[in-house]
Amino acid sequence: MSAAPRKLTLDEWEGRYAELRRAGLQEASYGGPLGRHVLEERDLRLRHLRFDNSAAALGLWNFLLSENERLAQARTRGDKIVGAMKDLGTVPVMACALRGVRAFYPDGAWWTPCLMECSDGLLQQAETLGLDASFCPVRAMLAAFQNGEHFPRPDLLICSTGAVCDDFSAIAQRLEKLGFPIEWWEMPRRRAPEPHETSCALPGNLSAPQVQVECVRDELARLGKLLGDLAGQALDSAALAEGIRQANRVRRLLATLRHAVYGSPGVPLPALEMLIAEMLAIHFCSDREETIRVLTGLLAEVRERLELGQSVLDEDAVRVFWVNPVADLRAMNQLEDWGGRIAGSDYMFTHALDLIPEDLPPLEALARTALADPMVGSTLDRARRIVADCRAWRAEAVVVSRIPGASHCAQEGTLIRQLVREELGLPAIELEIPPICDALLPTLSSRIQALLETARAKRR
Ligand code: SF4
């Protein structure tokens, strides 16, 4: 079934799918040809993307694109559905530690307008609810809740508050006013410990005062009780410790995959599939065991390609560290077409990639990991980690991709680029990727190609 790695259009995948089926492809229950997501769910953007040609990548895409369908099936089977909002990687670890509970991020609806090329009308509907384009695309979530056409209404909705951007705070409050009760939990803004305070080490080489860790730990304990009540079983220390071990299985697989792909001279897996794979860390795409299976398949494919010396791109592609997820997935394809490759990333959830300590009481360990969220601390903390990761992955250039309307830090791009230049002397740019970037391709092309040329010139 193996073939030399290359990227295929959706149409080309039809032939590849038939070939794989003839060769005996075994698929999960949510498997099938990629084109069905266009026909059945109107994921029209897929027609403009190019996909890795491996069976493992097919499994990844089908897993991602079947999430709403799988959630609906889980609801029919009697599973409880938890909607976690904003924390990106903490509440799902707790929810998935309980039998018969699934967690997802309604926030993920921000990709729906891109996938459906705005035919869903979510952004327009959000505007009628008072959320115009001055808000980030996560406003699509509000409309998706209201029309009920994308994901099932959760049995329990949990949202962090405190160290949360204005956009999300406003949107979530509006959601509650529309009749969707929310269980709020406090996430303090991470700060450095004062000299008189006990300092606590966090994943990602960060630290926070013990008092902040205790605050988050107590909040998580309260959520644990609510989740346990929902599931009809206690989320005790033993159950949570096992949940953490399983979450770390996912995180270890991702760490190995990122190391193999970003660390290699060639490119054994394209940027788009790597972005999707990394996203699995935050809530396991509503199915932790299947996430482990999908990532194991991708890793096997990558290892085989590395052994055979195969690469999807030329080895001289410029090594780019990418900051923030893109609203339009096509941007990841375009970067590679213009001569770049991803060699390191911060898609706003690096704390969901870090291992959760297993040698601490489980709630304490999870609280420390939650506090390592790059979006709850200073941008300087985030920039320092980006610099360290750029060094580790030998990045040659940095792209900070702005999210339209996003309020999380108006100065983020400037601060990150400044530190990258000062510490590493790397070229860095900031640009904005809207939910459909087609009209901006000429501008994006010249800006990114200029960046890549500058990085190439520095090789001489
Ligand atoms: S403003 Fe930034 S942090 Fe807030 S929801 Fe939008 S992308 Fe996320």
Residues whose N, C-alpha, C, O or C-beta is under 5 A from the ligand:
A	BS01	SF4	C136 V138 C165 D167 F168 I403 A406 S407 H408
